[in-house]
Amino acid sequence: MADEKNEAVETTEKPAVKKKVEEKKAAPSKNIAKILESIEKMTVLEMAELVKALEDKFGVSAAAPMAMMAAPAAGAAAGADEEKTEWDVVLTETGEKKFQVVKVIRQVTDLGLKEAKDIVDNPGQVVKKDVSKDEAEEVKKKLEEAGAKAEIK
């Protein structure tokens, strides 16, 4: 509500009064004002060069705030096993009974014969993606019964 009053005051104020209010808000030092003027005149390429030069000169990175925000996410990933709700079943080895493994893959997925055969011929691919822990264990068990080896990730 106070913001609405300020907006109303700003629109009804005289230009000279409004200018004084703006001057009070942003009163950078002379050095800062000169730098800002110089930056205003730069092209985008020149600004990119300036950022790079500042990073090199002071040994900092303009992306540091983003890296700091990503750090907690990385820490949370360490405990992701407890929080993880979706799992992938990956075929690691086909074994000797390829035909049986193809049948199991077709049984647990909606894949056709060709797609299932491609997975069997190229181990390391995801058989079932984003499933519950129980379903992932069940698929793994079926693949292992058919002679294949699988992992849950």
C-alpha positions in Angstrom: 0.0 0.0 0.0 2.9 2.3 0.7 4.3 1.6 -2.7 1.0 2.7 -4.3 1.2 6.0 -2.4 4.8 6.5 -3.6 3.8 5.8 -7.2 0.9 8.2 -6.9 3.3 10.9 -5.5 5.8 10.3 -8.2 3.3 10.8 -10.9 1.9 14.0 -9.4 5.3 15.5 -8.5 6.9 18.2 -10.6 9.9 17.1 -12.7 12.4 19.0 -10.6 11.2 17.4 -7.4 11.3 13.9 -9.0 14.8 14.5 -10.3 16.0 15.3 -6.7 14.4 12.2 -5.4 16.2 10.1 -8.0 19.5 11.8 -7.2 19.1 10.8 -3.5 18.5 7.2 -4.4 21.5 6.7 -6.7 24.4 8.9 -5.8 27.5 7.0 -7.0 31.0 8.4 -6.5 32.7 10.2 -9.3 34.8 7.2 -10.1 31.8 4.9 -10.3 30.0 7.4 -12.4 32.9 7.5 -14.9 33.0 3.8 -15.1 29.3 3.5 -15.7 29.5 6.1 -18.4 32.3 4.2 -20.1 30.4 0.9 -19.8 27.3 2.6 -21.3 29.3 3.4 -24.4 30.7 -0.1 -24.9 29.6 -2.7 -27.4 28.6 -6.1 -26.2 31.9 -7.6 -27.3 33.8 -5.0 -25.4 31.8 -5.7 -22.3 32.6 -9.4 -22.7 36.3 -8.5 -23.0 36.0 -6.3 -19.9 34.5 -9.2 -17.9 37.2 -11.6 -19.0 39.9 -9.0 -18.1 38.4 -8.5 -14.6 38.3 -12.2 -14.1 41.9 -12.6 -15.1 43.1 -9.6 -13.2 41.4 -10.4 -9.9 41.2 -14.2 -10.2 37.5 -14.3 -9.8 34.7 -15.7 -12.0 31.5 -13.9 -13.0 29.7 -17.3 -12.6 30.7 -17.7 -8.9 27.2 -17.0 -7.6 25.8 -19.7 -9.8 28.5 -22.1 -8.6 27.7 -21.3 -5.0 24.0 -22.1 -5.7 24.9 -25.4 -7.4 27.1 -26.5 -4.4 24.2 -27.3 -2.1 22.6 -29.3 -4.9 25.7 -31.4 -5.3 25.7 -32.0 -1.5 22.1 -33.0 -1.7 22.9 -35.5 -4.5 25.2 -37.4 -2.0 22.1 -38.3 0.0 20.0 -38.9 -3.1 19.7 -42.6 -2.6 17.5 -42.0 0.3 15.3 -39.5 -1.5 15.4 -41.0 -5.0 12.1 -42.2 -6.1 12.7 -43.1 -9.8 15.2 -45.7 -10.9 16.6 -46.9 -14.2 17.4 -50.6 -15.0 20.4 -50.9 -17.2 21.4 -54.1 -19.1 25.1 -54.6 -18.4 25.6 -58.0 -20.0 23.4 -60.1 -22.3 24.6 -63.6 -21.4 24.3 -66.6 -23.7 20.5 -66.7 -23.9 19.9 -63.6 -26.0 16.5 -64.7 -27.2 15.3 -65.2 -23.6 16.6 -61.7 -22.7 14.8 -60.2 -25.7 11.5 -61.8 -24.6 11.9 -60.4 -21.1 12.7 -56.9 -22.4 9.6 -57.1 -24.6 7.6 -58.3 -21.6 8.6 -55.5 -19.2 8.5 -52.7 -21.8 6.4 -51.6 -24.7 9.2 -52.1 -27.1 9.0 -54.0 -30.4 11.2 -56.9 -31.4 13.7 -54.8 -33.2 14.1 -52.3 -30.4 14.4 -55.0 -27.8 17.0 -56.8 -29.9 19.0 -53.6 -30.3 19.2 -53.3 -26.5 20.4 -56.9 -26.2 23.0 -56.4 -29.0 24.3 -53.2 -27.3 24.5 -53.8 -23.5 24.8 -50.7 -21.3 21.5 -49.2 -22.4 18.5 -48.4 -20.2 15.9 -51.2 -20.3 13.3 -49.4 -18.1 13.6 -45.8 -17.1 12.1 -43.8 -14.1 10.4 -46.7 -12.3 9.9 -47.4 -8.6 12.5 -49.3 -6.7 10.3 -52.3 -6.4 9.6 -52.4 -10.1 13.3 -51.9 -10.9 14.2 -54.8 -8.7 11.5 -57.0 -10.4 12.8 -56.2 -13.9 16.4 -56.8 -12.8 15.3 -60.2 -11.3 13.6 -61.2 -14.6 16.6 -60.2 -16.7 18.9 -62.2 -14.4 16.6 -65.2 -14.6 16.9 -65.0 -18.4 20.7 -65.1 -18.1 21.5 -61.4 -18.4 23.1 -59.1 -15.9 21.5 -55.8 -15.0 22.1 -52.8 -12.7 19.7 -50.5 -11.0 20.8 -46.8 -11.2 
